[in-house]
Amino acid sequence: MADRPFGFGLPDKPDDQGGQGSGGSGGPSGPGAGNPFGAMGDPGQFADALRQFADLLSYQGGPVNWDLAKNVARHAIVAAGDPSVLDAQRREITEAVRLADLWLDQATEFPSGIRKIEAWSRSEWLEATFPVWAKLCDPIAAKGVEAMSGMFNVDPAQLGDDMPEEMRQALGALGGAPGALGGLQGLAGMMRQIGGAMIGSQTGTAVGELAREVVGSTDIGLPLGPEGVAALLPAGVAQFGQGLSVDSAEIRLFLALREAAHHRLFAHVPWLRAHLLGAVEQYASGITVDMARLQEAMPDVDITNPEALQEALSGEGLFRPEDTPAQKAALQRLETALALVEGWVATVVAVAARDRLTHADALAEAIRRRRATGGPAERTFATLVGLELRPRRLREAATIWQGLTEARGPDGRDALWGHPDLLPVADDLENPDAFVHGQQELDISDLDDGEDPSGA
């Protein structure tokens, strides 16, 4: 049997050593017999393994080791290939975003929301967006840590008074008292940190996978990057255009239009950012840990092997949404919010690109397919992290925004962003025409300006 990394299985009972227990006239036999750590190997070797992980396990930033997560994501990005951004590419991105932002002046009354334009490598995308990823994933990941730490409870009575001195020192270094069995407090803390490292590694792998597909700072519908910083990834733009038979400059302009449109919306609808992130948080609160899946995976987990860790903890998914009316409502709210943002962006981009980009319709359809089904990396992210960011009612939302544009013009359409209570809800997406033609002239004077409309 292959050795498990410093014993992820629980310690065997002291008298259960495969016929080599300490009782009986024969006395102890074998190097691990007669001590409660026999199932883990030589105590000195075990202590050495603990010391090797001491730095990793000293993380004090919360239940999930986000430092490790970021490092794992960075290594995954570099391993998959992350070419540096050339000066010529930066100029192309800057010129495309500036031109696209000018075109949008004719499609929406919202002014430009861009203060800075950047061209990112995939590693730069990670650095810029990781704080938001950590915030989004933290509630779900923390549940995984709690579930894992609960599987490592050890009864102090099993350990006896003959704990080796090196073991006492190692446990003391990890936060437990160095004397007697007080070090078990350090062991319990260590196990919690192991869980945090494992979930951090899993999440980092998922974010690293997602970096292979993103094209900008907003293309999943959430404001991930710094406010006012419009960014495209030349590598992502090139990958998006593969197989489309469209000139790269046109693809770049189309994606720049989408990036600039997102920034206009987020900059001039002040409650929208909190509204979206609140919908994600509400959905995440209803994610549960599949304990049967966790118990099945844990014996073979190797924290030092990211690929094996991903394989052990993925499969059908470690995290699953609760099958409750409240969770279904939270998912519907999240999908509707994402669809409304994406539908509005698609509408204004279509207006801006209509007479300027030859393949605008084909590119828009490629975006719709991409957002509706997700790419391989996005599906990996959803499987590993349990967070699916997909606007399933995108076409219906776009139909509402297009209808409002025709019926009321850009001003009347964009006025609905004045308050979340004015926006279409999930039921309205079932009958877009009724929403468009059933709306009265908007009057938001009765809405309390003193309250946060996002409900955050």
TORLUMLO-122738 format. One record per residue (C-alpha): x, y, z; chain; residue in three letters. Coordinates in Angstrom, 2 decimals. Example, Ala and Ser with C-alpha at 12.3 -4.5 7.8 and 13.67 -1.06 7.14 Angstrom:
! TORLUMLO-122738
      east     north        up   chaine   residu
     12.30     -4.50      7.80        A      ala
     13.67     -1.06      7.14        A      ser
//
This chain:
! TORLUMLO-122738
      east     north        up   chaine   residu
      0.00      0.00      0.00        A      met
      1.31      3.45     -0.89        A      ala
      2.14      5.71      2.02        A      asp
     -0.39      8.43      2.64        A      arg
      0.94     11.96      3.20        A      pro
      1.53     12.18      6.94        A      phe
     -1.43      9.90      7.62        A      gly
     -4.72     11.34      6.38        A      phe
     -6.33      8.21      7.81        A      gly
     -7.25      8.27     11.49        A      leu
     -4.78      6.58     13.87        A      pro
     -5.43      2.92     14.53        A      asp
     -6.23      1.86     18.06        A      lys
     -3.11      1.15     20.12        A      pro
     -3.98     -2.53     20.41        A      asp
     -4.77     -2.91     16.72        A      asp
     -1.43     -3.33     14.98        A      gln
     -2.02     -6.34     12.83        A      gly
     -1.08     -8.87     15.55        A      gly
      1.91     -6.82     16.70        A      gln
      0.39     -5.06     19.67        A      gly
      2.19     -4.27     22.85        A      ser
      0.21     -6.68     25.00        A      gly
      1.27    -10.24     25.71        A      gly
      4.44    -11.87     26.90        A      ser
      6.19    -11.35     23.59        A      gly
      6.32     -7.60     24.02        A      gly
      6.47     -5.12     21.14        A      pro
      7.61     -6.25     17.74        A      ser
      8.29     -4.12     14.67        A      gly
      9.36     -0.48     14.50        A      pro
      5.88      0.96     14.87        A      gly
      4.47     -1.47     17.41        A      ala
      3.49     -0.45     20.87        A      gly
      2.85      3.22     20.10        A      asn
     -0.38      4.88     18.99        A      pro
      1.27      6.33     15.85        A      phe
      2.24      2.96     14.41        A      gly
     -0.25      3.28     11.55        A      ala
      1.47      6.49     10.51        A      met
      4.98      5.13     10.39        A      gly
      8.01      6.01     12.48        A      asp
      7.22      8.86     14.92        A      pro
     10.44     10.65     14.04        A      gly
      9.60     10.57     10.34        A      gln
      6.11     11.77     11.09        A      phe
      7.52     14.67     13.11        A      ala
      9.83     15.56     10.23        A      asp
      6.86     15.61      7.86        A      ala
      5.03     17.94     10.22        A      leu
      7.98     20.30     10.35        A      arg
      8.16     20.40      6.56        A      gln
      4.57     21.64      6.49        A      phe
      4.94     24.02      9.43        A      ala
      5.22     27.12      7.26        A      asp
      2.22     26.11      5.18        A      leu
      0.14     25.35      8.24        A      leu
      1.06     28.58      9.99        A      ser
     -1.35     30.49      7.74        A      tyr
     -3.55     32.68      9.95        A      gln
     -5.72     34.47      7.37        A      gly
     -8.96     32.58      7.99        A      gly
    -10.40     29.11      7.42        A      pro
     -9.24     28.92      3.78        A      val
     -5.59     29.31      2.81        A      asn
     -6.00     31.93      0.07        A      trp
     -2.24     32.47     -0.17        A      asp
     -1.89     28.85     -1.24        A      leu
     -4.90     29.17     -3.54        A      ala
     -3.31     32.08     -5.36        A      lys
      0.01     30.27     -5.71        A      asn
     -1.70     27.15     -7.08        A      val
     -3.64     29.27     -9.58        A      ala
     -0.45     31.05    -10.63        A      arg
      1.39     27.77    -11.20        A      his
     -1.56     26.34    -13.16        A      ala
     -1.60     29.41    -15.41        A      ile
      2.15     29.28    -16.08        A      val
      2.05     25.53    -16.71        A      ala
     -0.67     25.97    -19.34        A      ala
      1.22     28.77    -21.09        A      gly
      1.07     32.46    -20.31        A      asp
      2.83     34.59    -22.94        A      pro
      3.88     38.08    -21.94        A      ser
      1.95     40.98    -23.41        A      val
      3.94     42.75    -26.11        A      leu
      4.01     46.52    -26.52        A      asp
      2.27     46.22    -29.88        A      ala
     -0.54     44.24    -28.25        A      gln
     -0.95     46.87    -25.56        A      arg
     -1.32     49.56    -28.21        A      arg
     -3.89     47.46    -30.10        A      glu
     -5.94     46.91    -26.96        A      ile
     -5.78     50.56    -25.95        A      thr
     -6.84     51.79    -29.37        A      glu
     -9.67     49.24    -29.60        A      ala
    -11.13     50.11    -26.20        A      val
    -10.92     53.86    -26.85        A      arg
    -12.68     53.51    -30.20        A      leu
    -15.31     51.15    -28.79        A      ala
    -16.03     53.57    -25.94        A      asp
    -16.68     56.35    -28.47        A      leu
    -19.09     54.14    -30.41        A      trp
    -21.10     53.45    -27.27        A      leu
    -21.94     57.16    -26.92        A      asp
    -24.59     56.60    -29.59        A      gln
    -26.02     53.48    -27.93        A      ala
    -26.56     54.58    -24.32        A      thr
    -26.88     57.76    -22.32        A      glu
    -24.60     56.36    -19.65        A      phe
    -21.23     58.12    -20.03        A      pro
    -17.92     56.33    -20.13        A      ser
    -16.97     54.43    -16.99        A      gly
    -13.35     53.85    -17.99        A      ile
    -10.54     55.63    -16.21        A      arg
     -7.68     53.38    -17.32        A      lys
     -7.09     50.83    -20.10        A      ile
     -4.78     47.84    -19.66        A      glu
     -3.74     44.70    -21.53        A      ala
     -3.27     41.77    -19.17        A      trp
     -1.51     38.47    -19.32        A      ser
     -3.37     35.64    -17.62        A      arg
     -1.15     36.04    -14.55        A      ser
     -1.96     39.75    -14.43        A      glu
     -5.66     38.90    -14.66        A      trp
     -5.21     36.64    -11.64        A      leu
     -3.45     39.35     -9.62        A      glu
     -6.13     41.92    -10.45        A      ala
     -9.19     39.76     -9.85        A      thr
     -8.17     37.33     -7.11        A      phe
     -9.41     39.46     -4.19        A      pro
    -12.93     39.26     -5.62        A      val
    -12.61     35.52     -6.28        A      trp
    -11.57     34.95     -2.68        A      ala
    -14.55     36.94     -1.44        A      lys
    -16.98     35.09     -3.73        A      leu
    -15.69     31.62     -2.89        A      cys
    -14.96     32.09      0.81        A      asp
    -18.42     31.15      2.19        A      pro
    -18.52     27.90      0.21        A      ile
    -14.88     27.05      0.84        A      ala
    -15.25     27.68      4.58        A      ala
    -17.97     25.03      4.69        A      lys
    -15.58     22.55      3.11        A      gly
    -12.95     23.32      5.73        A      val
    -15.43     22.82      8.55        A      glu
    -16.53     19.49      7.09        A      ala
    -12.94     18.30      6.67        A      met
    -11.81     19.37     10.11        A      ser
    -14.71     17.48     11.64        A      gly
    -13.38     14.26     10.13        A      met
    -10.06     14.48     12.00        A      phe
    -11.22     14.37     15.57        A      asn
     -8.84     12.22     17.62        A      val
     -9.63     10.84     21.08        A      asp
     -6.78     11.85     23.43        A      pro
     -7.20      8.57     25.31        A      ala
     -5.82      6.74     22.27        A      gln
     -2.47      8.49     22.48        A      leu
     -1.34      7.57     25.97        A      gly
      1.51      9.19     27.87        A      asp
      4.36      7.81     25.79        A      asp
      4.20     10.38     22.98        A      met
      7.75     10.82     21.61        A      pro
      9.49     14.05     22.51        A      glu
      9.96     15.01     18.86        A      glu
      6.21     14.64     18.35        A      met
      5.50     16.90     21.31        A      arg
      7.81     19.55     19.88        A      gln
      6.27     19.31     16.44        A      ala
      2.73     19.65     17.75        A      leu
      3.83     22.49     19.99        A      gly
      5.27     24.29     16.98        A      ala
      1.87     24.02     15.33        A      leu
      0.06     25.79     18.13        A      gly
     -0.43     23.22     20.88        A      gly
      1.04     23.23     24.33        A      ala
      4.35     21.32     24.32        A      pro
      3.60     19.40     27.50        A      gly
      1.62     16.17     27.94        A      ala
     -1.47     15.94     25.71        A      leu
     -1.97     19.67     25.38        A      gly
     -0.32     19.36     21.97        A      gly
     -3.46     17.72     20.70        A      leu
     -4.93     21.19     20.54        A      gln
     -2.19     21.91     18.05        A      gly
     -3.06     18.73     16.16        A      leu
     -6.69     19.78     15.93        A      ala
     -5.64     23.20     14.68        A      gly
     -3.26     21.58     12.22        A      met
     -6.04     19.45     10.80        A      met
     -8.18     22.54     10.29        A      arg
     -5.31     24.21      8.47        A      gln
     -4.84     21.12      6.33        A      ile
     -8.49     21.41      5.32        A      gly
     -8.00     25.11      4.56        A      gly
     -4.96     24.30      2.45        A      ala
     -6.77     21.55      0.57        A      met
     -9.81     23.69     -0.24        A      ile
     -7.51     26.59     -1.10        A      gly
     -5.60     24.36     -3.49        A      ser
     -8.84     23.16     -5.05        A      gln
    -10.16     26.69     -5.52        A      thr
     -6.84     27.92     -6.87        A      gly
     -6.86     25.12     -9.43        A      thr
    -10.37     26.14    -10.51        A      ala
     -9.49     29.83    -10.88        A      val
     -6.31     28.88    -12.76        A      gly
     -8.39     26.80    -15.17        A      glu
    -10.81     29.68    -15.69        A      leu
     -7.94     32.00    -16.58        A      ala
     -7.46     30.02    -19.79        A      arg
    -10.81     31.21    -21.17        A      glu
    -11.37     34.77    -19.96        A      val
    -10.96     37.64    -22.41        A      val
    -11.33     40.64    -20.10        A      gly
    -12.17     41.90    -16.63        A      ser
    -15.96     41.61    -16.98        A      thr
    -16.71     38.81    -19.41        A      asp
    -18.39     36.56    -16.83        A      ile
    -20.80     39.36    -15.95        A      gly
    -19.31     40.28    -12.57        A      leu
    -17.09     43.27    -11.77        A      pro
    -13.92     41.34    -10.96        A      leu
    -11.20     43.89    -11.58        A      gly
    -10.45     47.33    -10.12        A      pro
    -13.20     49.86    -10.63        A      glu
    -12.79     51.89    -13.81        A      gly
     -9.99     49.70    -15.23        A      val
    -10.96     48.25    -18.60        A      ala
     -8.75     45.34    -19.58        A      ala
     -8.51     42.71    -22.30        A      leu
     -6.23     39.67    -22.42        A      leu
     -4.55     39.35    -25.85        A      pro
     -4.16     35.60    -25.30        A      ala
     -7.83     35.25    -24.43        A      gly
     -8.92     37.38    -27.37        A      val
     -6.85     35.21    -29.73        A      ala
     -8.28     32.02    -28.28        A      gln
    -11.85     33.34    -28.55        A      phe
    -11.33     34.00    -32.25        A      gly
    -10.10     30.52    -33.10        A      gln
    -12.38     28.88    -35.64        A      gly
    -14.57     31.97    -36.22        A      leu
    -13.06     33.04    -39.58        A      ser
    -13.25     36.68    -38.51        A      val
    -10.42     39.22    -38.70        A      asp
     -8.62     39.59    -35.38        A      ser
     -9.04     43.37    -35.36        A      ala
    -12.82     43.02    -35.64        A      glu
    -12.90     40.44    -32.85        A      ile
    -10.81     42.73    -30.66        A      arg
    -13.15     45.67    -31.29        A      leu
    -16.23     43.59    -30.55        A      phe
    -14.82     42.36    -27.25        A      leu
    -13.68     45.90    -26.43        A      ala
    -17.28     47.06    -26.93        A      leu
    -18.47     44.49    -24.39        A      arg
    -15.78     45.46    -21.90        A      glu
    -16.54     49.16    -22.24        A      ala
    -20.31     48.58    -22.00        A      ala
    -19.93     46.65    -18.75        A      his
    -17.88     49.48    -17.28        A      his
    -20.50     52.07    -18.22        A      arg
    -23.20     50.06    -16.53        A      leu
    -21.27     49.34    -13.32        A      phe
    -19.98     52.92    -13.08        A      ala
    -23.39     54.58    -13.39        A      his
    -25.63     52.12    -11.57        A      val
    -24.10     52.49     -8.10        A      pro
    -26.14     49.74     -6.43        A      trp
    -25.49     47.10     -9.11        A      leu
    -22.15     45.82     -7.86        A      arg
    -23.53     45.09     -4.38        A      ala
    -26.72     43.67     -5.90        A      his
    -24.82     41.13     -7.99        A      leu
    -22.35     40.15     -5.30        A      leu
    -25.24     39.88     -2.84        A      gly
    -27.01     37.47     -5.18        A      ala
    -23.85     35.36     -5.36        A      val
    -23.51     35.39     -1.57        A      glu
    -27.14     34.37     -1.06        A      gln
    -26.74     31.48     -3.48        A      tyr
    -23.44     30.44     -1.89        A      ala
    -25.05     30.30      1.55        A      ser
    -27.18     27.40      0.35        A      gly
    -24.29     25.28     -0.92        A      ile
    -23.65     22.15      1.13        A      thr
    -20.77     19.71      1.34        A      val
    -21.38     16.21      0.02        A      asp
    -20.09     14.32      3.03        A      met
    -20.28     10.92      1.33        A      ala
    -18.13     12.27     -1.50        A      arg
    -15.72     13.83      0.98        A      leu
    -15.33     10.64      3.03        A      gln
    -14.71      8.69     -0.15        A      glu
    -12.06     11.09     -1.40        A      ala
    -10.16     11.88      1.78        A      met
     -8.11      8.66      2.22        A      pro
     -6.37      9.15     -1.12        A      asp
     -5.84     12.91     -1.00        A      val
     -2.26     14.13     -1.36        A      asp
     -2.03     17.83     -0.56        A      ile
      1.35     18.02     -2.31        A      thr
     -0.12     16.86     -5.63        A      asn
     -2.56     19.42     -7.13        A      pro
     -3.60     17.10     -9.98        A      glu
     -4.43     14.24     -7.63        A      ala
     -6.20     16.65     -5.29        A      leu
     -8.36     17.95     -8.13        A      gln
     -9.23     14.43     -9.23        A      glu
    -10.07     13.27     -5.72        A      ala
    -12.28     16.22     -4.83        A      leu
    -14.04     16.80     -8.16        A      ser
    -15.97     14.01     -9.84        A      gly
    -19.63     14.58     -9.20        A      glu
    -18.75     17.59     -7.08        A      gly
    -17.85     18.13     -3.46        A      leu
    -20.17     21.13     -3.17        A      phe
    -23.84     20.89     -4.04        A      arg
    -26.77     23.32     -3.76        A      pro
    -29.46     22.44     -1.27        A      glu
    -32.65     21.13     -2.83        A      asp
    -34.89     23.65     -1.09        A      thr
    -37.30     26.36     -2.28        A      pro
    -35.06     29.04     -0.76        A      ala
    -31.99     27.79     -2.62        A      gln
    -33.89     27.51     -5.89        A      lys
    -35.10     31.08     -5.44        A      ala
    -31.53     32.24     -4.73        A      ala
    -30.27     30.53     -7.88        A      leu
    -33.09     32.11     -9.90        A      gln
    -32.24     35.53     -8.51        A      arg
    -28.57     35.12     -9.41        A      leu
    -29.27     33.85    -12.93        A      glu
    -31.78     36.65    -13.54        A      thr
    -29.38     39.34    -12.34        A      ala
    -26.59     38.01    -14.57        A      leu
    -28.99     37.70    -17.52        A      ala
    -30.18     41.30    -17.16        A      leu
    -26.61     42.61    -17.15        A      val
    -25.61     40.44    -20.11        A      glu
    -28.81     41.24    -22.00        A      gly
    -28.30     44.99    -21.60        A      trp
    -24.67     44.74    -22.69        A      val
    -25.65     42.65    -25.73        A      ala
    -28.30     45.23    -26.66        A      thr
    -26.10     48.32    -26.53        A      val
    -23.20     46.51    -28.20        A      val
    -25.51     45.45    -31.04        A      ala
    -26.57     49.07    -31.57        A      val
    -22.97     50.34    -31.51        A      ala
    -21.63     47.60    -33.80        A      ala
    -24.52     47.33    -36.25        A      arg
    -23.13     49.53    -39.01        A      asp
    -19.48     49.23    -38.07        A      arg
    -18.55     45.56    -37.70        A      leu
    -19.32     43.17    -40.55        A      thr
    -19.57     40.06    -38.40        A      his
    -21.24     41.62    -35.36        A      ala
    -24.20     39.21    -35.42        A      asp
    -21.97     36.15    -35.70        A      ala
    -19.76     37.36    -32.86        A      leu
    -22.80     38.10    -30.70        A      ala
    -24.09     34.57    -31.29        A      glu
    -20.68     33.15    -30.34        A      ala
    -20.87     35.11    -27.08        A      ile
    -24.40     33.86    -26.37        A      arg
    -23.37     30.25    -26.87        A      arg
    -20.29     30.76    -24.73        A      arg
    -22.24     32.35    -21.87        A      arg
    -25.12     29.86    -22.07        A      ala
    -23.07     26.67    -21.98        A      thr
    -19.68     27.74    -20.62        A      gly
    -16.32     26.48    -21.81        A      gly
    -14.36     23.55    -20.38        A      pro
    -12.58     25.70    -17.81        A      ala
    -15.80     27.37    -16.66        A      glu
    -17.39     23.96    -16.19        A      arg
    -14.32     22.87    -14.23        A      thr
    -14.70     25.92    -12.02        A      phe
    -18.38     25.17    -11.37        A      ala
    -17.60     21.52    -10.55        A      thr
    -14.74     22.23     -8.16        A      leu
    -16.08     25.31     -6.42        A      val
    -19.84     24.73     -6.64        A      gly
    -20.44     28.23     -8.02        A      leu
    -22.04     28.41    -11.45        A      glu
    -22.08     31.92    -12.91        A      leu
    -24.29     31.49    -15.94        A      arg
    -27.11     33.71    -17.30        A      pro
    -29.50     30.99    -18.50        A      arg
    -32.20     33.47    -19.59        A      arg
    -29.88     35.65    -21.66        A      leu
    -31.96     35.64    -24.85        A      arg
    -35.15     36.59    -23.01        A      glu
    -33.38     39.40    -21.15        A      ala
    -31.91     40.73    -24.39        A      ala
    -35.39     40.65    -25.96        A      thr
    -36.74     42.81    -23.12        A      ile
    -33.95     45.37    -23.45        A      trp
    -34.32     45.48    -27.24        A      gln
    -38.07     45.94    -26.92        A      gly
    -37.63     48.74    -24.41        A      leu
    -35.13     50.44    -26.74        A      thr
    -37.67     50.41    -29.57        A      glu
    -40.60     51.46    -27.36        A      ala
    -38.92     54.09    -25.18        A      arg
    -35.53     54.82    -26.66        A      gly
    -32.20     54.52    -24.85        A      pro
    -33.19     56.96    -22.11        A      asp
    -36.38     55.10    -21.20        A      gly
    -34.63     51.76    -21.34        A      arg
    -31.75     52.81    -19.13        A      asp
    -34.07     54.49    -16.62        A      ala
    -34.99     51.03    -15.33        A      leu
    -31.53     50.83    -13.77        A      trp
    -32.56     53.65    -11.43        A      gly
    -33.69     51.12     -8.82        A      his
    -33.67     47.30     -8.62        A      pro
    -37.44     47.26     -8.03        A      asp
    -37.93     48.61    -11.57        A      leu
    -36.04     45.77    -13.26        A      leu
    -37.68     42.72    -14.80        A      pro
    -37.90     39.67    -12.55        A      val
    -37.70     36.01    -13.48        A      ala
    -41.41     35.81    -14.33        A      asp
    -41.06     38.76    -16.72        A      asp
    -38.48     36.83    -18.72        A      leu
    -41.22     34.31    -19.50        A      glu
    -43.17     36.99    -21.35        A      asn
    -40.87     39.82    -22.45        A      pro
    -43.51     41.50    -24.64        A      asp
    -45.92     41.86    -21.74        A      ala
    -43.23     43.53    -19.64        A      phe
    -42.23     45.94    -22.42        A      val
    -45.73     47.06    -23.34        A      his
    -47.25     46.75    -19.89        A      gly
    -44.88     49.26    -18.29        A      gln
    -46.20     52.65    -17.30        A      gln
    -44.11     55.79    -17.38        A      glu
    -41.44     55.36    -14.75        A      leu
    -41.69     57.34    -11.54        A      asp
    -39.14     56.53     -8.88        A      ile
    -39.94     59.52     -6.66        A      ser
    -41.68     57.27     -4.13        A      asp
    -38.62     55.07     -3.70        A      leu
    -36.64     55.89     -0.56        A      asp
    -33.33     57.36     -1.68        A      asp
    -32.02     57.00      1.84        A      gly
    -31.92     53.21      1.71        A      glu
    -29.46     50.97     -0.02        A      asp
    -31.53     49.52     -2.90        A      pro
    -29.30     46.48     -3.13        A      ser
    -30.46     45.33      0.27        A      gly
    -26.81     44.78      1.26        A      ala
//
